[in-house]
């Protein structure tokens, strides 16, 4: 086993330019030689996974894995996490979107410094977007509870029906309905201030060896959406430390790979609502303790 300090796990789907830009940013900026990049192609229909694999076949720093089918976000990333754990035994795994890239020269040093201070399980960097720093990161609130999750499920069902029927004139009212259902005690913290035990955005999540040893990936029951919410719930439930540290930074282009396929608004919204609904039901089952075996297996 080739032991490394840091391993990036990147889920690739169709967008070659994004993935290559990420790789280049690591080559240009990373402040350790002890790193690896694991690219997981989630059965891209345009064959771009094979293109990436061919272009980097001679790189000792890059592994490209080709999934036979699209496993979705959680399971797709877990393929890369399992590979990284087995082959590189990294101190830290950086699970990041393909449309992100590094923007600092001390990325690893800042992660290491934070771990030496807090022994975090999960670390969230400051996510910079074309519109500025993402305020969806570092939310100070409680995880979803049973009542709020059920409200979300009802709202998603309603929204799905409206999109199936093409009732665009009602979308404004639906938005108000969803926002009302989602109303929480959320507070957006100062984005330049370090915070503990906050909700983190999934565009980039950093897992320490402590997390990897216990959980071996993220909850695999969703296909897409709500992975961060489930992770947040599990970390709070299991009393694991989550940290937001703006000294660690990454840029996110904020255009999901989903949109490369579902580019028609109505089809995209139906796809999104369907999967959000399924994921919300998974979260409700977790809250209700229906997956007790997960906790027994993962949390010692």
C-alpha positions in Angstrom: 0.0 0.0 0.0 1.3 3.4 -1.0 0.5 5.5 2.1 -0.3 9.2 1.3 -1.2 12.3 3.3 -4.0 13.5 1.1 -6.3 11.8 -1.5 -8.8 13.7 -3.7 -11.9 11.8 -4.8 -13.6 13.4 -7.8 -16.8 12.2 -9.3 -16.7 12.7 -13.1 -19.7 12.9 -15.4 -19.4 14.1 -19.0 -17.5 17.4 -18.3 -13.9 16.8 -19.4 -12.9 20.4 -19.2 -14.0 20.7 -15.6 -12.2 17.6 -14.5 -9.0 18.5 -16.3 -9.1 22.0 -14.8 -9.4 20.5 -11.3 -6.4 18.2 -12.0 -4.3 21.1 -13.3 -5.2 23.2 -10.2 -3.9 20.4 -8.0 -0.7 20.0 -10.0 -0.1 23.7 -9.8 -1.0 24.4 -6.2 -0.9 21.5 -3.9 1.7 21.9 -1.1 2.6 18.2 -0.6 4.1 15.5 -2.7 2.2 12.9 -0.7 -1.1 13.0 -2.5 -3.2 11.1 -5.0 -6.2 11.9 -7.2 -8.9 9.3 -7.7 -11.3 10.1 -10.6 -14.5 8.1 -10.6 -16.3 8.2 -14.0 -20.0 7.6 -13.2 -20.7 5.9 -16.6 -20.6 9.1 -18.6 -22.7 8.5 -21.7 -20.3 10.6 -23.8 -17.4 8.3 -23.1 -15.4 11.0 -21.4 -14.3 8.8 -18.6 -12.3 6.7 -21.1 -10.9 10.0 -22.5 -9.7 11.0 -19.0 -8.3 7.6 -18.3 -6.4 7.6 -21.6 -5.0 11.1 -21.1 -3.6 10.4 -17.6 -2.6 6.7 -18.0 1.1 7.6 -17.4 0.5 9.8 -14.4 1.6 8.2 -11.1 -0.6 10.6 -9.2 -3.9 9.8 -10.9 -6.2 6.8 -10.8 -9.3 6.7 -13.1 -12.1 4.3 -12.2 -14.9 3.6 -14.7 -18.2 2.6 -13.3 -20.4 0.4 -15.5 -23.5 2.2 -14.5 -24.4 5.6 -13.0 -24.4 4.9 -9.3 -25.5 8.4 -8.3 -23.7 10.8 -6.0 -23.3 8.9 -2.8 -22.4 5.4 -4.2 -20.3 6.9 -7.0 -18.2 8.8 -4.5 -18.0 5.7 -2.2 -16.4 3.8 -5.0 -13.5 6.3 -5.0 -13.4 6.5 -1.2 -13.1 2.7 -0.9 -10.4 2.7 -3.6 -8.5 5.4 -1.8 -8.8 3.7 1.6 -7.6 0.4 0.2 -4.8 1.6 -2.0 -3.4 4.7 -0.3 -4.6 4.7 3.3 -4.7 8.6 3.3 -4.7 10.8 6.4 -7.4 12.9 4.7 -9.8 12.3 1.8 -11.1 15.4 -0.1 -14.4 14.5 -1.7 -15.0 17.3 -4.2 -17.1 18.1 -7.3 -15.4 18.0 -10.7 -16.3 21.6 -11.3 -14.2 22.8 -8.4 -10.5 23.8 -8.4 -7.8 24.8 -5.9 -7.1 28.5 -5.5 -4.4 28.5 -2.7 -0.9 27.3 -2.2 -1.3 26.0 1.3 -4.4 23.8 0.9 -2.9 20.7 2.6 -1.1 22.7 5.3 -4.3 24.4 6.4 -6.1 21.1 6.6 -3.4 19.6 8.7 -3.2 22.6 10.9 -7.0 22.4 11.6 -6.8 18.7 12.4 -4.0 19.2 14.8 -6.2 21.8 16.6 -9.6 20.1 16.5 -9.3 16.4 15.5 -12.3 17.0 13.2 -14.2 14.2 11.5 -15.5 16.4 8.7 -14.0 19.7 7.5 -15.7 22.2 5.1 -13.6 24.8 3.2 -14.7 28.2 2.3 -16.4 27.7 -1.1 -15.9 30.6 -3.5 -18.3 30.8 -6.5 -18.6 33.2 -9.5 -21.0 35.2 -7.3 -18.7 35.3 -4.2 -18.5 33.2 -1.1 -21.2 30.6 -0.8 -23.5 31.4 2.1 -25.1 28.0 2.0 -22.0 26.8 3.8 -21.5 27.0 7.6 -25.2 27.2 8.5 -25.8 27.4 12.2 -28.9 25.3 12.9 -30.1 22.0 14.1 -30.3 19.0 11.7 -33.7 18.2 10.2 -36.1 16.6 12.6 -39.0 14.3 11.9 -41.6 17.2 11.6 -39.5 19.3 9.2 -38.6 16.2 7.1 -42.2 15.3 6.7 -43.0 18.8 5.7 -40.3 18.6 3.1 -41.7 15.3 1.7 -45.2 16.8 1.4 -43.8 19.9 -0.4 -41.7 17.7 -2.8 -44.8 15.6 -3.7 -46.7 18.8 -4.5 -43.9 20.3 -6.5 -43.4 17.0 -8.5 -47.1 16.9 -9.4 -47.1 20.5 -10.6 -44.0 19.9 -12.8 -45.5 16.7 -14.3 -48.6 18.7 -15.2 -46.6 21.6 -16.7 -48.4 24.1 -14.5 -45.7 26.7 -14.7 -47.9 29.6 -13.6 -48.1 28.0 -10.2 -44.4 27.7 -9.6 -44.2 31.0 -7.7 -46.8 29.7 -5.2 -45.0 26.4 -5.0 -41.8 28.2 -4.2 -43.5 30.0 -1.3 -44.9 26.7 -0.1 -41.5 25.1 -0.1 -39.8 28.0 1.6 -42.5 28.0 4.3 -42.0 24.3 4.9 -38.2 24.7 5.1 -38.4 27.7 7.5 -35.9 27.1 10.2 -33.8 28.8 12.8 -30.9 28.9 10.3 -28.4 31.7 10.7 -25.7 32.5 8.2 -22.4 33.0 10.0 -19.6 35.4 9.1 -18.1 33.5 6.2 -14.6 34.5 7.3 -15.1 33.1 10.7 -14.2 29.5 11.7 -17.2 27.6 13.1 -17.8 24.2 14.7 -20.8 21.8 14.4 -22.4 23.5 11.4 -24.1 22.3 8.2 -21.6 22.0 5.4 -22.1 22.2 1.6 -21.3 19.0 -0.3 -19.4 20.6 -3.2 -16.2 19.9 -1.2 -16.0 17.9 2.1 -12.8 16.8 3.8 -12.8 13.6 5.8 -10.1 12.8 8.4 -8.7 9.4 9.1 -11.0 9.3 12.2 -14.0 9.6 9.9 -12.7 7.1 7.4 -12.0 4.5 10.0 -15.6 4.6 11.3 -17.8 5.4 8.3 -15.9 4.3 5.2 -17.8 6.7 3.0 -21.1 8.6 3.0 -24.5 7.1 3.5 -25.2 5.1 0.3 -29.0 5.0 0.3 -29.5 8.2 -1.7 -29.1 8.6 -5.5 -28.7 12.4 -5.5 -29.5 15.3 -3.2 -29.7 15.6 0.6 -26.3 13.9 1.2 -25.1 16.8 3.2 -28.2 16.9 5.3 -27.9 13.2 6.1 -24.2 13.6 6.9 -25.0 16.5 9.2 -27.7 14.5 11.0 -25.4 11.5 11.4 -22.5 13.6 12.7 -24.7 15.4 15.3 -26.4 12.2 16.3 -23.0 10.4 16.8 -21.4 13.5 18.4 -18.7 13.8 15.8 -16.9 17.1 15.2 -17.7 19.1 12.1 -15.7 22.2 11.3 -15.9 25.1 8.8 -12.6 26.8 8.3 -12.3 29.7 5.8 -8.5 29.3 5.8 -9.1 26.3 3.6 -10.5 27.5 0.2 -11.8 26.0 -3.0 -13.5 27.5 -6.1 -16.8 26.0 -7.3 -18.2 26.8 -10.7 -21.7 25.9 -9.5 -23.0 24.2 -12.5 -24.1 20.6 -11.8 -23.2 17.8 -14.1 -26.9 17.0 -14.1 -27.6 20.0 -16.2 -25.4 18.6 -19.0 -28.1 16.0 -19.6 -31.3 17.5 -18.1 -31.1 20.9 -19.8 -34.8 21.4 -20.3 -36.1 23.1 -17.3 -39.3 21.0 -16.7 -37.4 17.7 -17.2 -34.7 18.9 -14.9 -37.1 19.9 -12.2 -38.9 16.6 -12.4 -35.6 14.7 -12.1 -34.6 16.9 -9.1 -37.9 16.6 -7.3 -38.1 12.8 -7.7 -34.6 12.4 -6.2 -35.1 15.0 -3.5 -38.3 13.2 -2.5 -36.5 9.8 -2.4 -33.6 11.2 -0.4 -36.0 13.0 2.1 -37.7 9.6 2.7 -34.2 8.1 3.4 -33.5 10.9 5.9 -36.9 10.3 7.6 -36.1 6.5 7.9 -32.7 7.4 9.4 -34.4 9.7 11.9 -36.9 7.0 12.7 -34.1 4.5 13.4 -35.0 2.1 10.6 -31.3 1.7 9.7 -30.0 0.7 13.1 -27.6 -1.7 11.6 -25.7 1.2 10.0 -25.1 2.7 13.4 -24.0 -0.6 15.0 -21.7 -1.4 12.1 -20.2 2.1 11.7 -20.1 3.6 15.1 -18.1 1.8 17.7 
